[in-house]
């Protein structure tokens, strides 16, 4: 099992708006074949105003297939571009991590 985790660094005071955008994106992602994702916010540790969006897939091939299939649909592409245009101004940056679950 592979967990893909994106850690978004929101601009100061913008983490609530980033969470709202992630919740807005979830049905778009699921309609394109993506799995249900989890959203986390930091709890007064490390850098503040962080939002994590993560989901699990069976393997890296499954991950690649999700995004390849989504890229084939004009509806998904248009929805993603519109959604991301609203997300980008809320962010300072982001990192992506892939984790291999060992259980």
ChimeraX attribute file (.defattr): number of C-alpha atoms within 10 A of each C-alpha:
attribute: neighborCount
match mode: 1-to-1
recipient: residues
	/A:1	13
	/A:2	17
	/A:3	18
	/A:4	18
	/A:5	19
	/A:6	17
	/A:7	18
	/A:8	22
	/A:9	21
	/A:10	24
	/A:11	17
	/A:12	12
	/A:13	11
	/A:14	16
	/A:15	21
	/A:16	15
	/A:17	15
	/A:18	26
	/A:19	21
	/A:20	11
	/A:21	16
	/A:22	21
	/A:23	15
	/A:24	12
	/A:25	15
	/A:26	17
	/A:27	14
	/A:28	18
	/A:29	20
	/A:30	14
	/A:31	11
	/A:32	20
	/A:33	14
	/A:34	21
	/A:35	17
	/A:36	12
	/A:37	17
	/A:38	14
	/A:39	15
	/A:40	12
	/A:41	17
	/A:42	13
	/A:43	10
	/A:44	9
	/A:45	8
	/A:46	8
	/A:47	9
	/A:48	16
	/A:49	22
	/A:50	27
	/A:51	22
	/A:52	21
	/A:53	19
	/A:54	19
	/A:55	16
	/A:56	21
	/A:57	16
	/A:58	12
	/A:59	12
	/A:60	15
	/A:61	9
	/A:62	14
	/A:63	18
	/A:64	12
	/A:65	13
	/A:66	18
	/A:67	14
	/A:68	12
	/A:69	13
	/A:70	21
	/A:71	13
	/A:72	11
	/A:73	11
	/A:74	10
	/A:75	12
	/A:76	17
	/A:77	15
	/A:78	11
	/A:79	13
	/A:80	15
	/A:81	11
	/A:82	11
	/A:83	16
	/A:84	14
	/A:85	10
	/A:86	12
	/A:87	17
	/A:88	12
	/A:89	12
	/A:90	20
	/A:91	17
	/A:92	13
	/A:93	12
	/A:94	13
	/A:95	10
	/A:96	12
	/A:97	10
	/A:98	13
	/A:99	11
	/A:100	13
	/A:101	10
	/A:102	6
	/A:103	4
